[in-house]
Amino acid sequence: MSQAVPQLDATIDLESLASDVVAQAIKAGASDAEVVVREGDEFSVTVRMGEVETLKESGSRGLGLRAFLGKRSGSASTSDLTPDGIRQLVDGAMALARITEEDSFLGLPDSEEFGTVPGDLHLYFEDVYSLPGPERIAWAKRAEAAALEADPRITNSNGGSFDASTGRKVLANSRGFVGGYRTSYAGVSAAPLAVDANGHMQRDSWWSGARRIGDLESPEAIGKEAARRTLRRLGAQRMPTQHVPVVFAPEVARSLIGSVFEAASGDSIWRHASFLAGKLGEPIAAPGVTIVDDNAMLLPSGVGGFGSSPFDGEGLPSLRTVVVEQGVLRHYLLNTYTARKLGMKSTHNASRGLAGAPGIGCGNLYLEPGPLSPEEIISAIPAGLYVTSLMGFGVNLVTGDYSRGATGLWIENGQLTHAVEEITIAGNLGDMLRNVTAIGNDLVFRSSVAAPTLRIDGMTLAGA
C-alpha cells in the first residue's frame, strides 16, 4: 500500500490557463467571462484498535467557466484540461447562456472593485507532508492508543485519524483580474468508546487541526482529551421538561453563530426567508453580543485563519465585516448579486465552486469573547444544562424557531454533576440572542466558525 503523495503536473501554469480560457470564451462571443481553477491533494488514514482501517491518497484538478451574454449567463466545469476538453467546456457554457432567461442583476463586479489583500496571509506550509507515510499512520495510532490507555472503561474505539491536504485556487475574469493562492491543512483525531457498569456505551471525540504540523496538538493530548470527554458521558440520565439556563460549550456555541450567519446572508434576506430581514440598525441581541466575519484574519500564532483568503469568490479583496455590534445588526453578508438585489454594496463574501453562480460564504466568523471564565459562568447557575453536543437541523430561519436534540452535563449548585441525554432544547433564535446573559473568555479557533462558552436563559428543556 503506497504512502507516496500523489503529485499533480506542476508544469501547468494555472494563471495562464485560466486567462486563456477567459480569452477563448470572449472569442466565442461572451460579453464577459470568469474562470476558476482548483487543484489539490490529500492524505487520510484511519486506524481502529491499532490496525489501519482506511488509507486514502488522491489528487484532483478542475476548471469552471461562467460565461455571460449580456444579462444571461451559463456555467460549466470539467476535469479534462486538454485543448479539446476546454473547447467543449466553452461551447457548453455558451450554449447554456443562450437559453437562460435574462436577469438584470447578473454580471461581474465593476473593474475598480477587484483586488487582493496585500502581504502574505500564511495560508500554506509545506510541512503538512513532512511526515513520512509510516509516521502519519503512527500519529493516528498514537492518538487512539492514548485514548484506550486512559481508563479501563474505554474498551473500544471508532478510530484515530491523521489527515493532510494542500490546495490551490486561481480566479481570472475578462475585466482584468487574475489571482491565486495556496492552502494547507493537517489534522489528528481520536474517537473512543466507553462502557459503564451496566453495559451502557458512550462515545465522544476530540481533534486538532492546523495549517502546519508544528501547530498541531500532540496525538497523546488529543487521545487523552477524547477519553475525558467520553468518560464524562457515562451514567447519562434523562431530565424532566423544564425551563432552565443553558450553557453552550464552545464547540456547539459556534453552531448558533453559524445560524446567525445564514439568517444574515443576502440570499435569505432578499428572498424574505429570514427573521433578520428589514432589521438593519436594530437591536437583535443582548448588548454584549458582537459577531464578526474577518476574511483575512491571522491567528495568534501568525498563521492565517481557517477561513482566510486574499480575495473572495468573485475576486474582491477580503474584508472584516462586523455583522452584529453590541447587539445591533450592522451588516448583511453579501456577494455582488445579492448586493444589487438589495441596493447595497458587496461585503466581499462571495463563495465559488467550479460550476454555478457564486454563493455566499463566511471567512472567519466568530463571537467576540467576554470577561468570564467557563467556570465562572457555570458557578453562577443553581440548576441548568451544559450542552456538549447537538443533533439534527432544527433551525427555521424564517421564524427563528429553534429545536435541537442535545446531550451534555447537568449543572447543580454551580457544579457539573451527571451526564444528560435524550433531551431536546428549544426556543426562538431571536429570543435566544436577546437572552445571552454571559459570554466566556475561551475563544479558540478550531475551524472557520468559532465562539466561546455561551449562557442563554429561558430555554425549554424537553425530556422525560
Secondary structure, DSSP 4 states (H G I P E B T S, - for coil): ---PPP---TT--HHHHHHHHHHHHHHTT-SEEEEEEEEEEEEEEEEETTEEEEEEEEEEEEEEEEEEETTEEEEEEES--SHHHHHHHHHHHHHHHHHSPP-TT-SPPPGGG----SS------GGGG-S-HHHHHHHHHHHHHHHHHS-TTEEEEEEEEEEEEEEEEEEEETTS-EEEEEEEEEEEEEEEEEE-TT--EEE--EEEEESSGGGSPPHHHHHHHHHHHHHTTTT-B----EEEEEEE-HHHHHHHHHHHHHHHBHHHHHTT-STTTT-TTSB-S-TT--EEEETTPBPTTSSBPTT--SB-TTSPBP-EEEEEETTEE---B--HHHHHHHTS---S-EE--SSSS-EE--SEEEEPP-SB-HHHHHHT-SEEEEEEEEES--B-TTT-EEEEEEEEEEEETTEEEEEEEEEEEEEEHHHHHHTEEEEBS----SSSEE---EEEEEEEEE--
